[in-house]
């Protein structure tokens, strides 16, 4: 369906953001969470699952061809119900698997019928094998701490990617000391939204027992709805509810995953919390009036000079 890559400069929180968005993904759309961080995965440990089947076994199978349905055969279901392609713990194994999958991997993830993919690509780095996925993804969400350091690190990594406001948007972790609009203006990119800084909610999410009405998941629901509104619509049959499938593939028993039974009818894992905004509008725009982040340059990504916020930006 549609691949959305999540990445950061050096700001932490990409995995937590990806997991929260996947859990809050709108009813009627199916989702896979793909753990593509070359620094190694953490979801298998968080959910007490074997790392295989996952990215490593997919890379081995992908040597013979990488059809979109092949990805499904290497997914597992997390304790919270999310279906995920798990990355190995070892950075060496993760890097090797991503290198084997190469540039064709993004195309496979982007063409799984009627299933969106949220790809946790870790930190942006010119040597990262996940960079091919970020460059090829139709949509990119840039996760950033709203601090001078967080913005500067992200700015320094953006220029080689040539990301446009139509493809990329900013997601801040919290709103202090700079607001999301200020960060978006500094980066010259639209603002997708903000995830609340909620330590308890993040800990519960990591443990596999998330509180549905935590501040983190409530804010993730708003962001997920905005993001999904900008993706291609699903086919009418995609939202149909199928019978609960057998146990999702575990090590040594890889079976395809039927994602239509993963609580996507609004009665399962997508419990609706109160909306965090009243408009329900699409992507929030950077409209801060002449706010400035010292040392953040408008119109360049070299991290020097004053910032002129320059007016509103939208994600078409």
PESULRA-V561959 format. One record per pair of residues at least 12 apart in sequence whose ideal C-beta (glycine too) atoms are under 6 Angstrom apart, sorted by the first residue. I is the first residue (numbers start at 1). J is the second residue. Records with the same first field share a line. If there is no record, write none. Layout:
I->J, J
This chain:
1->114, 115, 116
2->116, 231, 232
3->109, 110, 117, 137
4->118, 139
5->119, 121, 133, 134, 137, 140
6->18, 120, 141, 143
7->121, 124, 134
8->123, 143
9->153, 154, 157
10->153
11->143, 144, 145, 150
13->143, 173
14->120, 143
15->42, 120
16->202
17->143, 195
18->33, 118, 120
19->205
20->216, 217, 220
21->118, 220, 224
22->82, 118
23->80, 82
24->217, 220, 221, 224
25->224
26->225, 228
27->264, 266, 270
28->239
29->116, 228, 234
30->115, 259, 264
31->116
32->83, 115, 117
33->82, 84, 118
34->85, 117, 119
35->86, 87, 120
36->119, 121, 130, 133
37->87, 120, 122
38->94, 95, 98, 128, 129, 130
39->91, 122
40->89, 90, 91, 94
41->86, 87, 88
43->84, 86
44->86
46->206
47->78, 79, 208
49->76
50->251
51->86, 88
52->251
53->74, 249, 254
54->74, 85, 86
55->87, 97
56->88, 93, 97
57->74
58->74
59->97, 100, 101
62->101
66->104, 108
68->108, 111, 112
71->108
72->256, 257
73->254, 256
75->257
76->248
77->248
79->208
80->208, 210
81->262, 263, 269
83->257, 259, 262
95->129
98->129, 130
99->129
103->132
106->133, 136
114->234, 235, 238
115->259
119->133
121->133, 134
124->157
140->163, 167, 168
141->171
142->170
143->171
144->172
145->173
146->172, 178, 183
151->183, 186, 293, 296
152->303
155->301, 303
156->303
158->301
159->301
165->189, 190, 313
166->316
168->189
169->190, 192, 315
170->183, 184, 187, 189, 191
171->192
172->194
173->195
174->197
175->194
178->293
180->194
181->286, 287, 288
182->288, 291, 293
184->286
185->286, 288, 309
186->293, 296, 307
190->283, 285, 313, 314, 315
191->284, 286
192->283
193->223, 226, 284
195->219
196->215, 216, 219
198->214, 215, 216
201->214, 215, 216
202->216
212->271
213->273
218->273, 276
219->276
221->273
222->276
226->282, 283
229->282
241->265
242->258, 260, 261
244->261
245->258, 261
283->315
285->312, 313, 314
286->313
287->312
288->309
290->309
291->309
292->306, 307
293->307
298->310
